[in-house]
Amino acid sequence: MTLQSKEAATFIQEKLNIEPTVGLILGSGLGVLAEEIENPVIIPYQEIPHFPESTVSGHKGQLVAGQLQGRQVLAMQGRFHYYEGYDMKQVTFPVRVMKEIGIETLFVTNAAGGINKEFEPGNLMVITDHINNMGDNPLMGSNDEELGPRFPDMSEAYDRALIQHAEQSADRLGMQVKKGVYVGNTGPAYETGAEIRMLRILGGDAVGMSTVPEVTAANHAGIRVLGISCISNMAAGILDQPLTHDEVIETTARVREDFLGFVKDLLKTLPA
């Protein structure tokens, strides 16, 4: 894995004229942020050695590097999911590559179902912690000390200073941004009503099918993380209606300006 991530990183760096330090993983319907990047260098995933390919609607499947709000960034316009048939090491491979390239701070975004009954579709939620309900972990197997420690600390999986920075940014913009715990499930089926009631008892505020593996790998690699969920729908059993991926895409499109404004302000005022 170390050799593969070095080969992928070298391939990407040879195409770039910048040295990005901020990584962006853009979830379902949120890849529009990459279109704001100035002087973009676009690299389709299928061209990158050892990279998987994104198969989900709403995920373009390409890296976009350039300047955004004065920061040199590397954005994933679409991610990989466990439910696509990839193993955890494949899902988190881009995080390993980002570390090789020099990424120090990672913004992870996703579309998620609202478990907290005080949430509404269209809310943005800053992730304060997560629950790994996937039954797997990207760090399973022998550990490579070059990548990170055998037993990484996860007590501050989401950087407290970045969470505070997000709160200040929301106040500055006059936005009402929620905070909460993200639950990572495998998918691809949406949860049952009984499962959502269970997750609420366990302390979950939002649920999705991503993020947890990438954040685990980033912590292992010493990358600080800020997580943002777009509450795209209320989870099963809260509203008397079926759940669809179309609703996810429609909601993220509706809150596009809020999402763009929030992340751009976060980058513009990002502390060192």
Wavefront OBJ file of the C-alpha trace (Angstrom):
o trace
v 0.000 0.000 0.000
v 2.833 2.419 0.834
v 4.485 1.841 -2.546
v 1.159 2.205 -4.366
v 0.300 5.461 -2.580
v 3.758 6.850 -3.400
v 3.310 5.943 -7.077
v -0.125 7.590 -7.196
v 1.166 10.692 -5.382
v 4.120 11.028 -7.755
v 1.807 10.761 -10.774
v -0.446 13.515 -9.380
v 2.401 15.806 -8.309
v 3.934 15.681 -11.777
v 0.724 17.226 -13.136
v 0.457 19.984 -10.526
v 2.085 23.393 -10.378
v 1.098 23.885 -6.730
v 1.800 22.178 -3.400
v -1.653 21.693 -1.836
v -1.931 21.513 1.947
v -5.736 21.333 2.257
v -7.680 18.314 1.034
v -11.408 18.253 0.288
v -13.533 15.101 0.026
v -16.835 16.123 -1.549
v -19.847 13.870 -1.018
v -23.082 13.251 -2.918
v -24.315 16.419 -4.605
v -21.553 18.511 -3.019
v -18.929 18.228 -5.735
v -20.037 21.633 -7.039
v -17.487 23.210 -4.684
v -14.691 21.912 -6.919
v -16.068 24.059 -9.733
v -15.116 27.131 -7.697
v -11.409 26.207 -7.743
v -9.276 28.670 -9.725
v -6.654 27.596 -12.275
v -7.847 24.015 -11.922
v -5.875 20.935 -12.852
v -8.353 18.074 -13.359
v -7.257 14.445 -13.154
v -9.860 11.689 -13.722
v -9.547 8.875 -11.211
v -9.127 6.248 -13.908
v -5.848 7.878 -14.987
v -4.267 7.680 -11.523
v -2.257 4.518 -10.751
v -4.002 2.189 -8.268
v -6.989 4.551 -7.815
v -10.480 2.997 -7.658
v -13.304 4.512 -9.719
v -16.424 6.145 -8.323
v -19.651 4.462 -9.483
v -22.291 6.531 -7.699
v -24.588 9.154 -9.244
v -23.637 12.615 -7.996
v -19.915 11.715 -7.862
v -17.949 12.932 -10.913
v -14.893 10.829 -10.153
v -11.973 13.217 -10.535
v -9.369 15.173 -8.603
v -9.357 18.945 -8.941
v -6.337 20.924 -7.731
v -5.828 24.686 -7.639
v -6.526 27.774 -5.552
v -9.660 28.348 -3.509
v -9.983 31.389 -1.261
v -6.225 31.854 -1.250
v -5.533 28.239 -0.254
v -3.850 25.603 -2.352
v -6.296 22.715 -2.349
v -6.734 19.210 -3.692
v -10.382 18.174 -3.999
v -11.935 14.768 -4.548
v -15.025 15.342 -6.680
v -16.642 12.100 -5.596
v -15.480 9.429 -3.158
v -15.408 5.654 -2.831
v -17.766 3.649 -0.646
v -17.552 0.305 1.079
v -20.903 -0.665 -0.459
v -19.463 -0.321 -3.971
v -17.507 -3.489 -3.282
v -14.213 -1.837 -2.393
v -12.410 -2.928 0.741
v -11.576 -0.421 3.456
v -8.010 0.078 2.280
v -9.268 0.956 -1.213
v -11.877 3.323 0.247
v -9.184 5.166 2.196
v -6.451 4.964 -0.447
v -6.965 8.613 -1.542
v -6.314 9.768 2.047
v -2.986 7.902 1.992
v -2.151 9.590 -1.299
v -3.102 13.000 0.080
v -0.715 12.471 2.987
v 2.090 11.657 0.539
v 1.319 14.839 -1.409
v 1.537 16.986 1.724
v -2.058 17.485 2.841
v -2.163 18.680 6.464
v -5.853 19.547 6.860
v -8.783 17.562 5.451
v -12.348 18.787 5.000
v -14.675 15.787 4.707
v -18.223 16.419 3.513
v -21.197 14.141 3.020
v -24.938 13.996 2.534
v -26.574 12.369 5.558
v -29.950 11.393 6.931
v -31.145 13.298 9.973
v -31.632 11.186 13.109
v -31.991 14.133 15.478
v -35.658 15.172 15.293
v -34.677 18.823 15.720
v -32.899 18.721 12.354
v -34.491 19.575 9.017
v -33.517 18.691 5.446
v -31.086 21.344 4.240
v -29.374 21.859 7.598
v -25.584 21.789 7.669
v -24.072 19.854 10.582
v -20.500 20.165 11.813
v -19.446 16.676 12.890
v -18.189 16.572 16.480
v -17.613 12.799 16.640
v -18.626 9.601 14.911
v -19.799 6.060 15.568
v -18.316 3.339 13.372
v -21.265 1.021 12.707
v -19.689 -0.538 9.618
v -18.294 -3.649 11.256
v -14.889 -3.020 9.680
v -11.930 -0.672 10.020
v -9.344 0.496 7.459
v -6.534 -0.151 9.955
v -7.176 -3.895 10.201
v -4.205 -6.108 9.403
v -0.499 -5.517 9.869
v 0.440 -1.911 10.594
v 2.950 0.095 8.567
v 4.678 2.462 10.994
v 5.497 4.703 8.040
v 1.773 5.372 7.675
v 0.952 5.804 11.368
v 0.960 4.158 14.817
v -0.478 0.704 15.513
v -3.008 2.123 17.998
v -3.939 5.678 16.943
v -5.841 7.910 19.349
v -9.375 8.727 18.138
v -10.525 10.814 21.110
v -10.347 13.935 18.938
v -11.108 12.427 15.545
v -12.545 15.788 14.468
v -10.151 18.599 15.373
v -11.561 20.740 18.190
v -9.876 23.899 16.969
v -11.405 23.387 13.508
v -14.837 22.787 15.052
v -14.499 26.081 16.937
v -13.346 27.737 13.722
v -16.491 26.428 11.990
v -18.703 27.809 14.756
v -17.068 31.223 14.396
v -17.464 31.119 10.644
v -21.174 30.291 10.944
v -21.658 33.184 13.383
v -19.840 35.538 11.033
v -22.071 34.481 8.134
v -25.244 34.563 10.215
v -25.855 30.868 9.501
v -27.547 28.401 11.833
v -25.247 25.392 11.646
v -25.955 22.290 13.705
v -23.407 20.140 15.528
v -23.664 16.422 16.112
v -22.477 12.832 15.947
v -22.307 11.062 12.580
v -23.035 7.336 12.358
v -21.344 5.432 9.546
v -23.300 2.446 8.173
v -22.299 0.242 5.269
v -25.348 0.792 3.043
v -26.364 0.608 0.288
v -29.873 0.056 1.662
v -31.235 2.890 3.743
v -31.819 2.065 7.400
v -35.053 0.672 8.787
v -37.128 2.663 11.249
v -36.044 0.316 14.049
v -32.383 0.844 13.176
v -32.825 4.610 13.296
v -34.463 4.386 16.726
v -31.500 2.301 17.885
v -28.973 4.789 16.494
v -30.763 7.659 18.206
v -30.503 5.820 21.548
v -26.789 5.283 20.887
v -26.280 9.037 20.462
v -26.317 9.502 16.700
v -27.560 12.746 15.146
v -27.037 11.896 11.470
v -26.376 8.724 9.498
v -24.620 8.001 6.228
v -22.581 5.482 4.278
v -19.142 7.137 4.184
v -16.739 9.434 6.061
v -15.846 7.164 8.996
v -13.190 5.182 7.079
v -11.535 8.298 5.623
v -11.508 10.093 8.969
v -9.999 7.038 10.665
v -7.222 6.857 8.072
v -6.608 10.610 8.292
v -6.212 10.422 12.071
v -3.851 7.475 11.656
v -1.795 9.609 9.256
v -1.745 12.686 11.499
v -4.006 14.821 9.296
v -6.388 17.118 11.158
v -10.025 16.781 10.106
v -13.140 18.930 9.849
v -16.354 17.107 8.937
v -19.513 18.680 7.514
v -22.783 16.848 6.805
v -25.576 18.188 4.658
v -28.785 16.817 6.161
v -30.357 15.795 2.882
v -33.394 13.972 4.282
v -34.845 12.808 7.560
v -33.975 9.191 8.299
v -36.422 6.300 8.136
v -39.448 6.409 10.414
v -39.324 10.152 11.122
v -41.425 11.228 8.148
v -44.115 9.101 6.527
v -42.406 8.834 3.142
v -39.871 6.574 1.412
v -36.201 7.538 1.114
v -34.600 8.057 -2.305
v -31.194 9.127 -3.616
v -32.991 11.670 -5.821
v -34.091 13.476 -2.652
v -30.461 13.600 -1.509
v -29.341 15.258 -4.737
v -32.311 17.663 -4.771
v -31.652 18.835 -1.209
v -27.921 19.339 -1.694
v -28.691 21.391 -4.812
v -31.119 23.534 -2.800
v -28.559 24.365 -0.113
v -25.741 24.843 -2.605
v -25.165 28.530 -1.842
v -25.103 28.031 1.929
v -22.673 25.127 1.580
v -20.401 27.004 -0.819
v -20.400 30.147 1.298
v -19.663 28.229 4.480
v -16.753 26.172 3.154
v -15.237 29.111 1.282
v -15.291 31.221 4.441
v -13.768 28.326 6.401
v -10.902 28.184 3.909
v -10.416 31.944 3.684
v -10.069 32.304 7.460
v -8.444 28.920 8.165
v -5.982 29.245 11.055
v -2.477 27.893 10.597
l 1 2 3 4 5 6 7 8 9 10 11 12 13 14 15 16 17 18 19 20 21 22 23 24 25 26 27 28 29 30 31 32 33 34 35 36 37 38 39 40 41 42 43 44 45 46 47 48 49 50 51 52 53 54 55 56 57 58 59 60 61 62 63 64 65 66 67 68 69 70 71 72 73 74 75 76 77 78 79 80 81 82 83 84 85 86 87 88 89 90 91 92 93 94 95 96 97 98 99 100 101 102 103 104 105 106 107 108 109 110 111 112 113 114 115 116 117 118 119 120 121 122 123 124 125 126 127 128 129 130 131 132 133 134 135 136 137 138 139 140 141 142 143 144 145 146 147 148 149 150 151 152 153 154 155 156 157 158 159 160 161 162 163 164 165 166 167 168 169 170 171 172 173 174 175 176 177 178 179 180 181 182 183 184 185 186 187 188 189 190 191 192 193 194 195 196 197 198 199 200 201 202 203 204 205 206 207 208 209 210 211 212 213 214 215 216 217 218 219 220 221 222 223 224 225 226 227 228 229 230 231 232 233 234 235 236 237 238 239 240 241 242 243 244 245 246 247 248 249 250 251 252 253 254 255 256 257 258 259 260 261 262 263 264 265 266 267 268 269 270 271 272
